[in-house]
Structures are given as structure tokens and as C-alpha cells.
């Protein structure tokens, strides 16, 4: 339904890829990012480049990390606050 980049969301200046998807149960907000060779990025091209030295040295594995929360009937603000608390440990005043 839509997508954008969100961040920085934490002290590490992490930026996440945010997508709103439709499921049988309604809309869900999904945050995703990559961790490659100990480096966090939301950019798929950068993730691929980071994989090269890791692949050659048989270093740390690459990971795609995703978290999701259900959206409310009219918007995804509560889902966004839930993901921020889950991923960054930050509580948004409600």
C-alpha cells in the first residue's frame, strides 16, 4: 500500500524501510533493514556490497531483519509507536 524510509530511530542512527501491506486480517506496518558483517543498513545495494568481503573471508552471515505490527482501522500511528518501542526501545507518549 505504501513505503518510505524512516529514521533515524535510535542512538545508532538506524534508518529502516517501512512498508504498509494488506493482509487478510487488515493492514500491517512492516519495518525492515539488513545487518551485514556487523553493519546495519536499510539500503539493499549497500548490503550487497558489504556481503563481498564477508563472503570472501567467510565472515559473519547476512541478515534481513523485519518486524511488523497491525494497523488501526484508520491509520498506522499506533503500529509505528509499537515498532519504535520494539526495535529501538523508545516509548512514544500516547
MIDREN-628750 format. One line per field, with one value per residue: y, x, z of N, C-alpha, C in turn; residue in three letters. Coordinates in steps of 0.02 Angstrom, whole numbers, plus 50000, padded with zeros to 5 digits. Atoms other than C-alpha are relative to their C-alpha. Layout:
MIDREN-628750
ny: (Y ...) $
nx: (X ...) $
nz: (Z ...) $
cay: (Y ...) $
cax: (X ...) $
caz: (Z ...) $
cy: (Y ...) $
cx: (X ...) $
cz: (Z ...) $
torkol: (ala ...) $
This chain:
MIDREN-628750
ny: (49940 49942 50012 49942 50009 49968 49998 50052 50021 50015 49966 50023 49965 50050 49982 50061 49998 50010 50017 50016 50055 50024 50072 50021 49973 49928 49971 50008 49959 50042 49967 50048 49975 50053 49998 50037 49992 49956 49933 49995 49955 50011 49996 50066 49999 49999 50066 50045 49984 50022 50073 50024 50019 50050 50063 50022 50019 50044 49962 50003 50007 49942 50009 49953 49998 49968 50002 49971 49989 49986 49930 49987 49996 49939 49982 50045 49965 50043 50052 49968 49992 50067 50021 49959 50027 50066 50000 49951 49994 49932 49997 49939 49982 50012) $
nx: (50041 49956 49935 49957 49945 50016 49944 49972 50046 49965 49936 49953 50022 50028 50056 50035 50045 50068 50050 50067 50024 50068 50006 50070 50024 49997 49935 49945 49941 49940 49934 49947 49932 49950 49939 49950 49932 50004 50022 50072 50019 50066 49989 49984 49938 49945 49998 49966 49928 49971 49996 49941 49944 50023 50003 49931 49967 50046 50016 50068 50054 50043 50067 50054 50039 50065 50048 50063 50054 50064 50022 50068 50050 49994 49930 49950 49960 49988 49953 49934 49977 49985 49937 49946 49986 49971 49936 49952 50008 50025 50072 50031 50056 50064) $
nz: (50000 49998 49970 49990 49952 49936 49954 49958 49948 49937 49989 50053 50061 50045 50044 50019 50057 49974 50050 49977 50041 49987 49987 49992 49937 50002 50016 49953 50010 49998 50000 50017 50012 50009 49960 50038 49972 49942 50020 50011 50055 50030 50072 50027 50039 49952 49969 50047 50001 49937 50001 50037 49958 49953 50037 50013 49937 49965 49940 49972 50049 50015 49973 50012 49939 50011 49945 50023 49951 50035 50002 49976 50054 50041 50014 49973 49949 49943 50024 50003 49931 49976 50031 49972 49934 50009 50035 49972 49929 49985 49990 50024 49956 50035) $
cay: (50000 50116 50126 50250 50265 50308 50367 50386 50286 50256 50314 50213 50323 50170 50202 50071 50032 50050 49965 49958 49792 49722 49552 49450 49522 49704 49821 49792 49906 49820 49887 49802 49825 49724 49678 49625 49596 49687 49840 49893 49970 49993 50008 49844 49897 49938 49771 49679 49773 49734 49549 49539 49548 49446 49311 49304 49293 49179 49312 49348 49299 49425 49453 49533 49586 49626 49668 49706 49768 49778 49948 50026 50045 50220 50235 50153 50276 50152 50018 50140 50177 49990 49956 50102 50031 49854 49897 50049 50032 50207 50237 50366 50461 50415) $
cax: (50000 50147 50330 50459 50620 50601 50735 50849 50754 50889 51056 51146 51058 50972 50856 50725 50625 50440 50304 50117 50049 49874 49838 49680 49668 49691 49838 50007 50156 50322 50495 50646 50834 50992 51137 51291 51463 51408 51348 51165 51089 50919 50995 50990 51133 51246 51200 51256 51422 51451 51424 51577 51716 51613 51588 51774 51830 51685 51637 51475 51315 51200 51029 50868 50775 50590 50460 50276 50125 49940 49874 49719 49558 49602 49793 49955 50012 49992 50083 50226 50238 50236 50378 50480 50465 50506 50653 50731 50667 50591 50418 50312 50195 50016) $
caz: (50000 50028 50076 50138 50238 50423 50542 50623 50753 50884 50953 50817 50687 50613 50466 50423 50268 50311 50209 50234 50173 50159 50233 50256 50432 50377 50352 50437 50457 50420 50465 50387 50373 50339 50452 50354 50429 50586 50489 50489 50331 50252 50078 49979 49864 50011 50091 49933 49930 50113 50076 49960 50090 50212 50080 50038 50220 50268 50394 50483 50394 50313 50389 50334 50490 50486 50617 50594 50690 50644 50592 50667 50568 50506 50516 50569 50704 50846 50744 50715 50902 50939 50816 50883 51058 50999 50886 50971 51148 51138 51205 51116 51231 51187) $
cy: (50063 49982 50065 49981 50039 50000 50067 49985 49987 50037 49980 50030 49951 50028 49934 50012 49984 49986 49989 49947 49980 49925 49982 50030 50077 50024 49987 50047 49956 50044 49947 50036 49939 50009 49954 50015 50049 50071 49998 50051 49984 49998 49932 49998 50000 49932 49951 50014 49977 49924 49976 49982 49946 49931 49972 49974 49950 50030 49991 49993 50065 49985 50053 49995 50037 49992 50032 50007 50016 50074 50005 50005 50060 50019 49953 50034 49956 49944 50028 50008 49932 49976 50041 49974 49932 50003 50045 50007 50069 49998 50068 50016 49996 50045) $
cx: (50043 50066 50039 50057 49982 50064 50035 49954 50033 50066 50053 49983 49973 49941 49969 49957 49931 49953 49933 49973 49929 50002 49926 49969 50001 50071 50050 50056 50061 50062 50052 50066 50046 50055 50049 50068 50000 49978 49925 49987 49930 50005 50020 50065 50061 50007 50037 50075 50034 50008 50065 50058 49981 49998 50071 50034 49958 49982 49928 49948 49962 49930 49953 49956 49935 49956 49936 49951 49936 49984 49930 49952 50009 50072 50047 50042 50017 50049 50070 50030 50020 50067 50058 50020 50035 50072 50051 49995 49977 49925 49975 49942 49935 49946) $
cz: (50000 50032 50004 50046 50063 50043 50000 50060 50067 50004 49949 49932 49948 49961 49977 49938 50027 49942 50035 49953 50020 50009 50007 50064 50002 49986 50057 49980 50009 49999 49984 49989 49994 50052 49964 50029 50058 49985 49986 49944 49977 49924 49972 49960 50046 50034 49954 49998 50064 50003 49967 50046 50051 49968 49990 50063 50040 50068 50022 49946 49990 50026 49973 50061 49986 50062 49975 50057 49962 50004 50029 49941 49954 49983 50036 50054 50060 49982 49997 50069 50029 49972 50027 50069 49995 49974 50035 50076 50022 50005 49977 50046 49962 50024) $
torkol: (unk unk unk unk unk unk unk unk unk unk unk unk unk unk unk unk unk unk unk unk unk unk unk unk unk unk unk unk unk unk unk unk unk unk unk unk unk unk unk unk unk unk unk unk unk unk unk unk unk unk unk unk unk unk unk unk unk unk unk unk unk unk unk unk unk unk unk unk unk unk unk unk unk unk unk unk unk unk unk unk unk unk unk unk unk unk unk unk unk unk unk unk unk unk) $
